[in-house]
C-alpha cells in the first residue's frame, strides 16, 4: 500500500523537481557555453593557479608551444622525409593552380612558403599540409573576371586576388574567434561531394584548352560554355600539344593506379607531378617546344615573397568581386581543410578543434595577402601524401616551406620552361580523383534525399555556376532541416511484455497498450514552427486511439506526454499545450506530463502551466505516471483536476 499512499498525497514515486527557474543571466550563460563551447576546451583550467592557467592558455591558442618542447630528433627525421615529399608535390601544384586562377605562376610558389609557416605555429592538425586548391582558385578567377580582365589588366586583377585572399582570411578569423564553426556545418557531406565533383568535372573540361593547345577560350565556368568554346576553336587544336598532354596524363594516372594497388608505394604518385614538370622542362628546352605550338610558363624570377600590402585594392568600383570571392572561398576552404584534418585525426584516434583551425587558416591567409600569396587551405591530395609519408608534427609544413624558400632563391628560373600542357595534365589528373562515384552511389543506395542534394550541387556547378550550384544545394539541405523542425517525429508507446520498458509500437509491434491510457513521446523542441502540427498530430493520435479502444470496450481517460526528448519550448509551444489540454478536457481526458527537461520545466513554471494542470500531473517516469493514473481512476472524477 505504500506506493498508493505516496501517490495519494499528490507526489510521484520519485519526486519531481519543481525548483524555481534559473535567472536569465544564468540560463543565458549556460546556453552560450553550450552553443559556442560544446567541447568545453577550458575544462582543464579549473582549480589551477594563475601561472598554470596562463601557460595552458598559451599552449591552447598557440599550439606550437604544446608540441615543440617535446620535439625530438627522431620525430624530425620522420617530418623531414614527409616535408620533402610534400614539397615535391607543392611545386607543380603551386604553378598549376596559379595558372587556374589566371595569376603569375610564381604566386603559386609564394603561397607554399609563408602560409605553411603560419600554420605550423597556430594549426592544431599534424596531418594537414598547407597549399593552394583547385576549387578556390577557379572560384576566385570566375568571380574577379566579372569585373577585371586578367589579360588586359593583369596588375589590377592580381591586386583584387590579394584583396579577396584578405577578405577570406578575415572571414575565417572572425568565424574562429567567435567560435561560429556551426555555420560551416551547413555545408553537408552530400553538398561537399556534389560540389567537389561538379567543380572537378568543370576544371577537367577547362584544362582541355591546355591539352589541345587552344589559344582562345571562354571566361565562363559552366560546362555548356566550355564545350561550345572547344568546338568553336577546334581549328586551333595542335596535335603536338595533344600528344604530349595525353602522354603526361596517362603517366600520372598510372602512378595513381600504382598507389591504389600498393599503398606502400604512395611516393610514386606523390612524385609523379614533379617528374612531369621536370621531364616537361627538359623536353621543352631541348625540342624548342614553343616553335611547335606548345606554350611554356615563361619568366619565373628568383627571390622570396615581396610585400603586397600596398597592392590591396578597396576601390568601390571593384570591391564587390573580391568580397564575393573571399566569402565563398572562406567557407569552402574551411569545410575542406577541417574535414580533411578531422578525417586523419580519427584514423589516429585523435581530435582537432575546428575553431582553432579556423583561426589558423584565417591568420595564414591574412598574412599571405600581405606577402604576395593567394588563398590557401589544407588540400586533400597534399595532406594525404603527408599522412602516408609518416608525418609526426606540424614541422612538416616548416620543412616544406624551407624547401620552397630554396626553390624560390635558386631554382625558380629552371621551371620557366614548364609546358602549360604539363600543368593541364597535372590539374586534370588531380581533379579526376575528386569525382567520387562510389560515395555518390552510396548516397543513392542509402538516402535518396541526400543523393538529390549531392546531384543538385553537381549539376548546378557544372551547368550554371559554382556559387549558384553551391547555394542551391545548401538551400535544399536547409529545406530538409526545416522539414525536420516543422514536422518533428512523435510516436505512440507501448509496454514491452514482462518488462517495465516502453517503446514505439510501430518499431516494436509486440508492445502492449495500457488500459484507458495513451502514451505519446515527442522527440523535438516545441516551437512556433511546429506547434500547430504537434497539436493536430496529438489530437489525431487521441481520436484514433479512442476509436480503437471503443471497439475493444475500453476508453481513453489519460494522455501521457513524454517530454524527455523535448529540449526546449517557446511561448507558442506552451500555448499549444494549453490548447491541447482544453480540447481533451472537453472530452474528459486528462493530460499528464512525463519527464520534462530543465529548460522545458522552467518555461512551464514561469508561464503557470504547471499551476493550471496541477503538480500531481507531472511525473519523472512513464511507470510513475501510469501508477498515478491507476490510483486516480479509483478516485472521484474531480480529484486534482483544475481546469486548464
N, C-alpha and C positions, 0 to 999 in steps of 0.2 A: 504493500500500500504506500510505501514511501514515495515512489515516483509520482503517484497520483496526488499525494499531499503537496508535493513541491509544485506541481502544475496548477493545483487548485489555488495556490496563493498568487497566481499570476506570473510566476517566474518559470523559466525553462530549466531542463535538467542541467544544462551548463549555462551559467548566467551570461547574458548578452551585455556587452559594454556600451552603456549609454552616456559615456563621459562627455563633458562639454566640448564643443568643437574647438579646434586649434585656432589661434589668432590668424588674421590674414597674413601677417608677416611670416609666421612660422610655416603656414601652408605654402606660401609663395616661394620661400627659401627651399622647401622640400621639392617642389615642382621644378624649379630652375635647376637644382642639383641633379635631379633625375633626368632632365632633358639634356643638359649640357655636359654632365659628368657621369654618364651611366656606368663607366668603368671605375669611378672613384679613384682617379690617379694619385691623389694625395693621401691615401689611407695610411701609408707608411710614415706620415709626418706626425701622427698623433702621439702625444706623450714624449716627444723628443725635445731636447734643449734647442735654443735658437741657432747656435752654430751648426748643429747637425741638420736642422731644417734648411738652413741656407745652403749647405753642401749638397743636400739631396735635391733642392730646387735647381741648383746649378746643373747637376747631372741630368735632371729631368728635361730642362729647357735646352741644354747644350749637350746632347748625348755623347759627344766625343770625350767628355770628361768621365764618362761611365766606362768606356772600353779601352781608352788609350793607356791609363795607368796599369792595366793588367795585360798590356800587349807584350808579346814575346817574339823572339827571333823565329821560332818555329811557325807561329802564325803568319809572320811576314813572308816566309818562303811560299806559303800557300797563296797569300794575297798577291805576291809578286807575279807568280805564274798566271793567276786569274786576271790581274790588271793588264799584263802584256797581251793576253789573249783578247780581251775586250777592246784594247786599243787598236789591235789589228782589224777589228770589225768597225771601230768608230771612224777610222779614216775614210774608207769608201762610203760608209753610210752618211757621214757628215757632208761629203761632197755631193752625194746623190740627192739627199733630202733638201739641201740648199738649192740645187737645181730645180727640184719640185716646187719650191717656194718662190722661184724666179729671182733669187738673190745671188750675189757672187759666191762661188764655191768656198772661198776662204772663210766666209762667215760660218759655214758648217763646221770647219775645223776649229775656229774660235770657240764655238758653242760646246765643244768637248774638252775645253781647257779650264775655263773659270767655273762654270756651274758645278762640275763634279767636286771641286774643292769645297764649295759652299755646302754641298750635300754631305760631304764627309764629316763636316763639323756639326750640322744640325739634323741630319737624317737619322732615322731610327732603324731602318732596314739594312742589314748587312748584305742582302742579295741584290738590291736594285743597283743597276749600272746606268748612270745618267747619260742621256743623249737626246738627239732630235728624233722626231717621229713623223711618219709619212702623213697620217691623217691631219695633224695640226698644221703641217707645212702646207698641205693643199687648202685647208680652210683659210689660212692667212692669205695665201695667194688669191684664192677665189673672191675673198671679201675685199681686199685692198685694191684689186684690179678694177673694181666697180668705180673707184674714184681716180686712180692714177695708173697710167700705162707703164709697166716696168721697162719697156724698151725705149719709149720716148722720154720718160723722166725717171731714170734709174736711181738717182740720188734721193729724190723726194720719196720714191717708192720704198727705198731701204730705210729712210727715216721713219716712215709710217710703220714699217715692220718692227723696228725697235720700240716705237710707241705702243704698238699692240702687245709686245712682249712685256712692257712695263705694266700696262693695264691688266694683263693676265696675272702677273706676279702679285700686284697689289690686291687683286680679287682673291687669289689663293691665300694670301697673307691674312686678309680680313676674315675669310671663312675659317682659317685655322685659329686665329687669336680669339675669335668669338665662338669657337667650337661649333660651327654650323655645318659640320660634316653631314648632317641629316639631309641637306639639300642635294648632296651628291648621290645619296641613296635613291633619289627619284630616277636615276638612270638605272633601270632594272637590268638584270643579266640578259634578258631577252633583247632589250633595246641595244645593249652594247654589242651583242653577237651580230644583230642585223646591221647596225651602223658600221661596224668594222668590216663586215662582209661586203656591204654596198660600196664603202669607200675604197676597199681593196680592188673590187671589180672596176670601179671608175679609174683608179690610178693605173691599173694594168692596161686599160684601153688607152689612157693618155700617153703611156710610155711607148705605144706603137709609133708615135712621132719620132722618137729617137731610134727605135729599132729599124724603122723603114727609111730613116734619113730624110724625113719631110722638113721643109723649110717654113712652110706656112701652116698654121693650125688655129683652132678656136680657143677663145679665152673662157668659154662656158664650161661648166663642170658636169652637165648632165650627159647621160650616155648617148642620147639621140644626137646631140650636137657634136660629140666626139666622133661617132661613127660617120655622120654626114661629112665632117671635115676630112676624114681619111679618104672617103670616096671622091670628094670634091678635088683633093690634091693628089690623086693617085698617080698623076703623070710625074710627080716629083720623087717617087719612090726610087731609091738606089739599091740595086741588087747587092752591091758590095757591103753596104751597111747592114742589109737584112741577113746576109750570110754570117757576118761576124757576130751580129746580135743573137742569132739562133744558136751559134756555137757556144757563146758565153752562157746563154740561158740554159741550154742542155747541161753544160758543165755544172752550173750552180744547182740545178735540180738533182743532178746525180749526187752531189755532195750531201744534199738534204736526205736523199734516199739512203745513203750510207749511214747517216746519223740515225735514221729511224730503224734500220735493220740492226745496227750495232751501236747502241747508245754510248758505249765507252769511246767510240771514235767521234765524239761530238766536235772535236777540234778540227776535223776535216771540213765540216760545214762552217765552222767559225772562221777559218782562214780562207774559205772559198772566195768571198768578195775581194779580199786583199790580193789573192792570186789573179783574179780577173783584172783588177786595176793595174797591177804590176805588169802582167803579160800584155795588157792593152796599151800601156805606155811604151813598152819596148816595141810592140808591133807598129804603133802609130809613128814612132820615131824612125824606125828602120825603113818602113814602107812608105813614108811620106803620105800618111792616110788622108790628109786634107785634100791632096790632089785627086783622090779617088772618091770624093764626096763624103768622107767620114769626118765629121766635125770633132774637135777636141775642146777640152775645158778652157785652155788659154792661160794667160798670165796668172800665177799664184806667187805673190811676193812673200819674202821672208819677214819674220817678226811676229811678236806676240800681240795680243789684242790691243788696239788703240782705244782710247776713250770715245764713247759715243754719247756722252751726257749732253753735249751741245747739239746733237743731231735729233733729239726728241722733238717731235713736231706736234703742237697742240692747236694748229690753225683750225678755226671753226669750220672752214670750208671742207676740210678733210677728216676731222676728228671722229666723225660718226663711224667710219670704216674701221679704224684701229680699236675703238671701243667695242664694236660688234664682234670683231675677230678675237679680241682679248677675252671677252666674257665667255664666248663659246669654247675657245680653246682652253681656258682655265678649267672649266668643268670637265671637258673631255680628257685633258691631261691628268687631272686629279683622279678621275674614275679609273683610267688605265693604270696609272702609277700605283695607286693604293691597292687596287685589285691584284696586281702582279705581286706587290710586296707581301700582301696577306697570303696569297697562294703559296709562295715559297716558305713563308713563316710557318704555315700549317704543316708543311712537309717536315719541318724540323721541330714540330711541337712547340713553337714559339708564338709570340703575339707582338704586333706592332700597333702603335697608336696612330689612327688615321688623321687626327687633328694635328699631331706633331709633324706628320708627313706633309700636310698642307702648308704648315709654316716653313718647312724646309724647301718645298717646291717654290713657294712664294718668294722666299729670300733669294734663292738661286736665280729666279727669273728677273727679279728686281735688279739685283747686282749684274746679271747678264745683260740687261737692257742698257746698263751704263758702260759695258765693256765690249760692245760690238758683237753680242750674241743674240740669237733669237730663241724662241720658245723651246724649252727642254723639259723632259719628264723621265720616267723610268720605262723605256721601251721593252716590250716583251722579249724580242729576239736577243738583245744585248744582255738583259737580265738573266735569261735562260742560259746563255753561254757562261755568264759569271757564276751562276749556281753550279753548273756542270763542271766548271773548271776548278771547283773546290774553294771558293771564296770563304773567308772566315770572319772578316770585319769590313767596315766601310773603307778601309785602307785601299781596297782595290780601285776605288774611284780616284784616290790620290795618285796611285801608280799610273792609271790611265791618263790622268791629267799631265803628269810629268812626261809621259811618252808623247803626248800631244804637243807639249811645250818644245821638246827636242825636234819634233817634226816641223813645227812652225819656224823654229830658229834655223834649221839646217836643211830639211828635206822637202819643204813645201814646193819649191820650183820643179822638183822632179815629177810631181803629179800634174803639172800643167799639160803634159801630153796625153792625159787620160781621155780616151774616146768617149763621147757622150753616149754612144751606143752601149758601152760597157756599164755606164751608170744606169741607163734604162733597164738593162738586163738585171742588174743588182736589185733595183727597186721592184721590178716585176716579180722576180723570184721571191723576194721578201713578202710581197703582197699576196702571192698565191698561198702562202702559209697562213694568212689571216682569214681566208674564206673557209670557215669551219662547217663543212657539210654535215659532219657527224653530230655536232651539237644541235644544228637546226633540225635534223631528222629526229633526234632525241626529243626535242621540244614538240614536234609534230605527234610523236607517239604517246607522249605523257601529258601534254597540256595544250589543247588546240588554241586557247586564248593567248597563251604565251607565244605560241608559234605565229599567231596573227600579228602580235606586237613586233616580233622579230622581222616578219616579212614587210610590214609597213615601213620599218626603218630601212630595210634593204632596198626595196623598190622606190621609196621616197628619195633616198640618197642617190640611187642610180639614175632615176628618170626625172627628178625635179631639181633638187639641190641638197647639199649636205645639211644646212641648217633647217630647211623645211622638213626633210626626212626625219631629222632628229626630233623636232618639235611634234610632228605627227605621232611618232612612236611614243614619246613621253606623254603626250595628250591621251593616247589610247590607254596607256598604263595607268594614268591618273583616273581616267574614267572607270577603269576596273576597280581601282581602290575606292572611288566614290560609291560604286555599286555595293562594295562590301560594307561601307559605312551606312548607306541609305537602306540597304536590305540585309540587316545582320541576321545571323543564324539564331534560331530558337528551337527547342526540342521538348518533347514530352518524355518524362522519365517514368520508369517502372522499376520494381524491385527484382533483383536477380534472385531466383529461388534459393532458399537455405542460406542467405547472407543478409547483411544489412546495407548492401551496396545498391545504389540507384543509378541506372544508366539509360541512355537514349533507347526507346523501344524500337526505333527504326533500325538502329545498329544491332540491337540485341532483341530479336523478336520474342525470345522466351521470357523477357522481363514481364512481371505481373503488375497490373494496376492496383491501386489502393482504393478500397470501397469509399464512396462518397467524396473522394479527393482527386483533384487533378494537379499533378506536379509538373511545372514548366521550368525550364532552365534557359536563361538569357545569357548570351555569350559575347556581348559587346557593350561599349558605352552607350548610354541613352541620351541622345542629343536631339535638337530641333529637327535635324535632317532625317532621323529615323523613328521619331516618337509616334508619328501617325501610323506608320507601317506596323510598329510593335503593338499599338493599341488594337488595330484591326486584326493582326495575327493572333493575339491573345484571345480576343473575343471569338474569333473563328475556332480556335482550339476548344474553348468552352462550349460553343454551340455543337461542335462535332462530338465532344465527349458526352454532353448531355443526351444527345440522340443515341449514342452508343450505350450509355448506362441505362437509359429508359427502356431500351429494348431488352435489357437484362434484368429489369425490375429494380434498378438502382437509381441514384440521382447524384448530382454534384452539389455539395454544400461548401466545399473549401477549394480555393485555388492557391497552391503554394508556388510562389515565385522565387526560384533560387537565383540570387543576385551575386553569387560568388565570382562569376565571370564578368560582371559589370564593374569596370574600373573607375568610371565617373558618370555623373549625371548633371544636366543643366536644369534651369528653371522650367523649360518646356517639358523636359522629361518628368519632372516632379508633377507638373500639372497633368501630364498624361497618366501617371499612376493614380492621381486623384479621380480622373475621368473613368478609368478602368474600375476603380473601387466603387464609384457611384453607380456605374452601369451594372455591376454584378450585385450590389446591394439590393437593387430593384428586383433582381431575380432570386433574392435571399441566398446569395453566395458570398462568402466572406473571403477577403484577400489576406494571405499570410505571407510575410516576408522572411526569407531564409538567407542567413549569412551575408548581409550587406558589408561591403568593404569600407575602409576608413573614410575615404572621401565621400562615398555614397551616403554612409550613415550621417556624416556631418551635415550634408546638404538636406537630408530628410529631417534632421533635428531642427536646423535653423528655419526651415520652411514650415515647421509644425506638422509635417505629415505624420510623424510618429505619434504626436499627441492626438491626431484625428483618428487613427486606426487603433491606437492603444498599444502600450508596450507589450501587452500579453500576446500580441500577434507578430512578434519579432523573435526569431529563434536562430540558434547557432548552426543547427544541422537539420537536414530533412527528417531524420529519425526523431529528433526532439519535436519538430513541428507536427509530425504525424501523431505522436503520443499526446501532444497538447490538443490536437483536433479531436482525437478519440474521446478525451475527457470532456471537451466542450459539448460533444454530441449527446452526452448524458445530462447536461445542464439545461436549464430553461433557455429558450431561444434568445432572450435579451441579455444573456450573461456576457459582459465585457464587449458590447457591440456598439460603441459610439459611432454615430453616422459619419461617413467621410464628408 
